[in-house]
Amino acid sequence: MVGFGLFKKKKISSSKTPMRMVLFGDDDDEVTVSERACDQLTNTFFSEGRLRVLILSLPKLESGLQLDAIRVIAGLQRRRVAANPYIASDYMENNLDLIDILLSGYQVDDLALTYGAIARDCIRHQCVAKYVLESDHMKKFFAYLQNPSFEIASDAQATFRELLTRHKSTVSEFLSKNQDWFFQEYNSQLLESPNYITRRHAAKLLGDILQCSSNSAVRDKYVSSLNNLRVVMNLLRDSNRHIQFECFHVFKLFVGNQSKPQEIIRVLLANQSKLLQFFGEFYLDRVNDEQFEADKSRVMREIINTTSVTVKS
């Protein structure tokens, strides 16, 4: 079959284009992809360990061949064959050291983008995501996200987001067990970062995490923390409107919490006039967003209602 003989007898670089054509066809000639050929290629790669060889060979390939290899590996991770629909997931579960190799690429600038793209495809498998979430890699991500290279930091951010949003139940379990240290690091290293891009990405992801229904218990604990509220309120004063907007979606969860601790109520009371003035002048630099306006009005009412209830008591 195309690709297999070349893979065995010649240098690995000689086989990239044939393998790509088997999985995706020829972009120029619009060759029809053969499902039987794809299944055979997939079975051979996973049963004979050639995926490992391909990944380990990536640093030796020139950039063009690396791109072909990335596409081949992505295709293999998504393939389902009749005999074993979960062949890729099963292989990765038995070869989790490969994800260690891929994520370590964030420590090597020349490999970061290539390995990062492949790591995200592997994280599509829940067993891989669970392994990463429960490993020391999660703590290392806080350094990867602050890489001086914009491209590498952005790639790490994409992988970090994938880990914390794709597999809802696995993410919820991780956060429930690790909420204290995780959000302490999240606040200090990401939300309070001097880098605008880091703060913006972190604010957006935080909102997505907390508003996910499967993370309701995590959200309730997060919005009951006075320290978390202070971090978010400081970001509402950020000079960048985009960051203010993303943090508004987190702040509204504090205000909407029907079981606010007294210390949070006191902070809202102490800042009532400033908050109402701020939100009264808080508009988006784009076409009117009805949902945003509705949320903003609701937040202002909640601030006032919280005050009224407290005064009466």
N, C-alpha and C positions, 0 to 999 in steps of 0.2 A: 504494500500500500504506500501511497505517496507520503513521504516524510519519515517513515519508520526506518527504511534501509539507510537513508541519509543520516538519520540520527545515530545509528549504530556504527556506521563505517567511516563517516566523515566528521569533520569538526562540527560542533553543535551549531555554530553560526550558519552552516550551510542548510539547516533544516527549517529555519524560521518561516520563510515565505511559504513553502509547501504546507506546513502545519496551519498557518493562518488561512490559506486558501481552502483547506479541508473544512475548517470551522466556519468560515465566513464567505467563501467564494472569492472570485476575483473581481475587484471593484471596477476594473476597466472592461473586462469581457462579460461581466454579469453571469458568471458561471453559477449554475444552480447547486446549492449545497446539498450533498448527499447525507441523509440522516444516518444511513448505515455506516458510512465512512466516519461520520462524527462520533457515533457510538463506539466504533472500533478504536478510534484515536483516544477517546476519553477513557475507555477501559484499559488500554495499554499504558497510558500515562499514569493512572492511579495504581494499577495492579503491579506494574514493574518499577514504580518509584521514579519515573522520569520527571515528574513535576518537581521533585526535590532537586534533581540534577539541573533542571532548567533554572530554578530559583538561585541555586548556588553559583551558577555560571553567569548570572546577570552582570556582575561587576566587570567581567572580561569582555563584554560585548560593546560595540560602538553604539552611539545613541540611536541610530535608525533601527538597528536590530533590537535594541532594548524596547523600543515602542512596539515592534511586532510581538516581542515576547510578552509584554504587558497585556496586549490584546488577546493573545493565545491563552494566557493564564486566566484572564477574566472570563473568556468563553468557557474554559474548562470548569471554572467554579460554578457557572450557571447551568451547565449541562445536566440533564437527567436522562439516564438510559433506562430502557425497559426492564432490564434484569435487576437494576438497583437504582431507583430514583434518587437516592441520597448518597450516591457514590462519592461525591466531592466532600460532603459534610463528614461522612465516615472516615475518609482518608485524613482530613484535617484533624479530626478528633484523635486519631492515632499518631499524628505527627505535629503536635502542638509546638514543638521546638522551632518549627518553621516560622511561626508568628513571632517568636522571640527574635529570630534573625531579622525578619522584616521590620519590626518596630525599632530594633537597634539601629536601623538605617538612618533614623532621625539624628543620630550622633555623628553621621558622616555626610557632609554636605553633598558630595557627588552622588550619593545613593538615596538621599532622603525622598526625593520626588518619585523615583522609580519604585522603591520599596513601599512608600506610603500608598501609592495607587493600588498596589497588589494587596497590601494589608486590608484596605477597605473592602476589596472584593472578598477576602477571606472572612471578614467580620459579618458578612451576610449570613454566615452560618452561626446559629445561636450558641453552639458549643464553643466556638472560637471567641465570640464576644464575652461569654461567661468566664472563660479562662483569662482573658485580658483584664476584665473588670476585677477579678479576684487576685490579680498579680500585682507586683511592684511597678508594672508599667504605668498604672494609673497615676502614681506619684511622680513618675518621670515626665509625664505629659505636661505638667506645669512648667517645666523647663523647656520642653520642645516648643510650647506655645509662645515662648518669648525669644525664639531664635532671632538673631539680628537680621537674617534674611527674610524679607517679606514673603517670598515664594514658599520657603520651607515652613515658616510659621503658619501661613494660610493652609498649607497642606496638612500640617499637624492639627489645625483647627477642624478641618473637614473630617479627619479620622476621629478626633475627639467627639465631634457631634454625632457621627455615625454610632459610636459606642454608646452614647447616652440617649439615643432616641429610637434606634431601630427595633430592638427587642424589648418591648415594654415591661413584661413581667420580670425579666432578668435585670433590667435597669432598676426597677422598683426594689427588688431584693437587695441589690448592691447598695443603693442609697440608704435603705432602711438600716443596714448593718454598719455603714460607714459615714453616716451623715455628718457627724461632728467634725472629724478631721477633714473630710472632703470639702465642706463649705467653708471651713476656716481657711483652707488653702485657696479655695475659689475666690473668696472675698479679698484676701490679702495680696495674692499674686496676680489675679486676673481683673477683678472689678476695681481694684485700687492701683492697677498698673499705670505707670506714666505714659504708656503707649496707647494712643487713641484707638487704633485698630483692635488691640487686645481687649480694651474696655468695651468697645462696641460689640464685638463678637460674643464676649462673655455675657453681656447684658441680654442680648437676644437669646442665647442658648438657655440662660437661667429662666427667662420667661417661658420658653417652650417646655422646659423640664417641669416647672412648678404648675403649669396649666394643664399638664397631661393628667387625665383622670386616674390613671394607674398609680400616680405618685401623690395621691391625695393626703396620705398620712405624712409623707415627707413634707409636703407643702404646709400642712397645719403646724408642724414643728418649726419649720423655717420662719413662718410669719409670726411666730410667737416669741421670736428672739429680738431683744432690744438692739443688740449689736448689729444684726442683719438689717434692721430698720434704719439704723444710722448710716450704714454703708449705702443703702439704696437712696436715702434722702440726700446724701452728699452728691450722688450721681445725678439726681434731679437738677442739681445746680451746675452740672457740667456745662462747659461753654459750647459743646456740640449738641445741636438739636436732635440728631439721630440717637445719641446716647440717652438724652432726656426722654425721648419717646419710648425707647425699649425699657427703660427703668420705670416709666409710668405703668407699664403692664405688670411689673412686679409690685410696685407700690400699691396699686389698687387691690392686690390680694391681702395686704396688711390691713387696709382700711375696711375691706369687705369681710374680714374675719369676724364672725359673730361671737367668738370666745376670746376677745382681745385681753391679754394680761393687763393689769392695772398700770404697769410701767409704760406700756405702749400707749395706753389711753392718755396718760399724763403728758407724754411727748406730743401727741396729736393736739391736746389742749393747749400746751405751751406754744405751739407753732400754728395754731388755728388761723389767725388772721393772715400770716405770711403764706400759708398753704392756699387759702382761699384766693388771695390776691394772685399768687403764682398761677394757679389753674385757671383763673379768670382771664389771664393774659396768655395762656399756653395754647398756641395754635400750630398746626402743621404747615410746613412750607410746600404745600401741594394742594390739589383740588380737595374740597371739603370731604372729610371722611365721616360719614354718619355714625358708624360704629364707635369711632374714637370720641366724637362729640357726646354720644350717649354714655360712654364709659366715664368720660370726664365729669359730666353732670351727676352721674351716680356717685362718684367719689366725693364730690363736693357736698352732696346731700348726706352721705355717710359721715363725713367729718362733722357736719352741723348736728346730725342726729346723735352722734356719739357724745358730743358736748352736752346736749340737752338732757340725755339720760343720766349723765354723770352729775350734772348740777342738781337734778331732781332728787337723786339718791343722797 
